Amino acid sequence: MNHHDRHSNGKVSYLESPERRKEFSPEQLLNRIPLKDTDTLLDFGAGTGYFSIPAAKMINGNVYALDIDAAMLEIIKEKAVAEQLTNIVPVKGSIEDLPLPDGSFDLIIASLVLHEIQPLKPLLQQMKKALNKDGNLICLELEPKRKDGKAPRLTMEKMETEMNEAGFQIAEKHFPYESLYMLAARKHD
């Protein structure tokens, strides 16, 4: 087993952990969002489909599961087959690899992934372009535990600033549990 396989297995066990689901289930988030049956959703950094699979059950529109890790997309494909879901579109790569024109998404969910992207503003601007005029971006991140700035996490305040500077308007702030924050932002021209 190479280093990447060990990393993927550790990542999968965290992403699929019952503790994570108990603290803040994907259904809890999706029920907070005014999803419409016809919505087209992008799960940015989809991982094992933690949000993709439940979202695909709630809407008839397509759910694009975007991830750079092919192994994660295979897990999503297997889950989609097991659940008989035909509206999940796995996409390997970055947001530029999406086979859709600008303005195609009603909702983008970015869970525990934006902190890894530096600089963040160009990606947020790309997300803004990908959203339709009434589109929303949902960001879930962990507050940094350390105050020394060495952890690769962004505070809610810093993330809010980044989102505002990229042309988003924060509509809701929420702490689903102790260290996890959620920012719901609307595309703002």
C-alpha positions in Angstrom: 0.0 0.0 0.0 1.6 3.3 -1.0 1.3 6.6 0.9 -1.6 7.8 -1.3 -3.6 4.7 -0.6 -3.1 5.1 3.1 -4.1 8.7 2.9 -7.2 7.9 0.9 -8.2 5.1 3.3 -7.8 7.5 6.3 -9.7 10.2 4.4 -12.5 7.8 3.5 -12.9 6.5 7.1 -13.2 10.2 8.3 -15.5 11.2 5.5 -17.8 8.2 6.2 -17.5 8.2 10.0 -20.8 7.9 12.0 -19.5 10.6 14.3 -19.3 13.1 11.5 -22.9 12.1 10.4 -24.2 12.4 14.0 -22.6 15.9 14.5 -24.0 17.4 11.3 -25.7 15.1 8.8 -25.9 16.1 5.2 -29.7 16.0 5.4 -29.5 18.7 8.2 -27.6 21.0 5.8 -29.7 20.2 2.8 -32.9 20.8 4.7 -31.7 24.3 5.7 -31.3 25.2 2.0 -34.3 26.0 -0.1 -33.6 23.3 -2.7 -36.0 23.1 -5.6 -36.7 19.9 -7.5 -35.2 21.2 -10.7 -32.0 22.6 -9.1 -28.6 21.8 -10.6 -26.0 21.4 -7.8 -22.2 21.2 -7.7 -20.6 19.4 -4.9 -17.1 20.9 -5.0 -14.6 18.5 -3.5 -17.2 15.9 -3.3 -15.1 13.3 -1.5 -17.2 10.1 -0.9 -20.4 11.8 -1.8 -21.4 12.9 1.7 -23.6 15.6 0.2 -23.9 14.4 -3.4 -25.8 11.2 -2.6 -28.4 12.8 -0.3 -28.8 15.8 -2.6 -29.4 13.5 -5.6 -32.2 11.8 -3.6 -33.9 15.2 -2.9 -33.8 16.7 -6.4 -34.4 15.6 -10.0 -31.8 18.0 -11.3 -28.2 16.9 -11.8 -25.7 16.8 -9.0 -22.2 17.3 -10.3 -19.7 15.6 -7.9 -16.4 17.2 -8.6 -13.2 15.9 -7.1 -9.5 15.6 -8.0 -9.3 12.1 -6.6 -10.5 9.4 -9.0 -10.8 6.9 -6.1 -13.4 9.2 -4.4 -15.4 9.4 -7.6 -15.4 5.6 -7.9 -16.9 5.4 -4.4 -19.6 7.9 -5.5 -20.3 5.9 -8.6 -20.7 2.7 -6.5 -23.1 4.5 -4.1 -25.1 6.0 -6.9 -25.6 2.5 -8.5 -26.5 1.0 -5.1 -29.0 3.7 -4.5 -30.3 3.6 -8.1 -29.5 7.3 -8.6 -29.1 8.4 -12.2 -28.7 12.2 -11.6 -25.2 12.1 -10.3 -22.5 13.3 -12.7 -18.9 12.5 -11.4 -16.3 14.9 -12.7 -12.6 14.4 -12.1 -10.5 17.6 -12.0 -11.1 21.2 -11.2 -14.0 23.6 -11.7 -12.6 24.5 -15.2 -13.1 20.8 -16.2 -16.9 21.1 -15.8 -18.7 20.4 -19.1 -21.1 23.3 -18.6 -21.4 27.0 -19.5 -21.2 29.8 -16.9 -24.4 30.3 -14.9 -25.3 26.6 -14.9 -25.6 26.0 -11.1 -28.3 26.9 -8.6 -26.2 25.8 -5.7 -22.5 25.0 -5.0 -21.6 23.1 -1.8 -17.9 23.3 -0.7 -17.4 21.3 2.4 -14.0 21.2 4.1 -12.1 22.0 1.0 -11.8 25.8 0.4 -9.1 26.1 3.1 -6.8 24.1 0.9 -6.9 26.6 -2.0 -4.4 29.4 -2.1 -5.0 32.0 -3.4 -8.8 31.5 -2.8 -10.2 34.6 -4.5 -9.8 33.3 -8.1 -11.6 30.1 -7.3 -14.4 31.9 -5.6 -14.7 34.2 -8.6 -14.9 31.0 -10.8 -17.6 29.6 -8.6 -19.5 32.9 -8.9 -19.4 32.6 -12.7 -20.6 29.0 -12.5 -23.7 30.0 -10.5 -26.8 31.4 -12.1 -28.0 34.9 -11.2 -29.9 33.6 -8.1 -27.3 31.0 -7.2 -25.9 30.2 -3.7 -22.6 29.0 -2.4 -22.6 27.0 0.8 -19.2 26.8 2.6 -18.5 24.5 5.5 -15.2 24.8 7.2 -13.6 24.1 10.6 -12.5 27.1 12.7 -8.7 26.8 13.3 -7.9 25.4 16.7 -4.5 27.2 16.9 -4.2 30.9 16.8 -0.6 30.9 15.4 -1.8 30.9 11.8 0.1 27.7 10.9 -2.9 25.5 10.6 -4.2 25.4 7.0 -7.7 26.5 8.2 -9.5 29.8 7.7 -11.5 31.5 10.4 -15.1 32.2 9.6 -14.3 36.0 9.6 -11.5 35.5 7.0 -13.6 33.2 4.8 -16.4 35.8 4.9 -14.0 38.5 3.8 -12.7 36.3 1.0 -16.3 35.6 -0.2 -17.3 39.2 0.0 -14.2 40.3 -2.0 -15.1 37.7 -4.7 -18.6 39.2 -5.1 -20.7 37.1 -2.7 -23.1 38.4 -0.2 -23.4 36.4 3.1 -27.0 35.5 3.7 -26.5 33.2 6.7 -23.8 32.3 9.3 -24.3 29.2 11.4 -22.2 27.0 13.7 -23.8 23.5 13.3 -21.5 22.3 16.0 -18.6 23.5 18.1 -15.8 24.0 15.5 -17.7 23.7 12.2 -19.1 26.9 10.6 -21.4 27.3 7.6 -21.6 30.4 5.4 -24.4 30.6 2.9 -23.7 33.2 0.3 -25.6 34.6 -2.6 -24.1 35.7 -5.9 -23.9 39.5 -5.8 -23.2 41.5 -8.9 
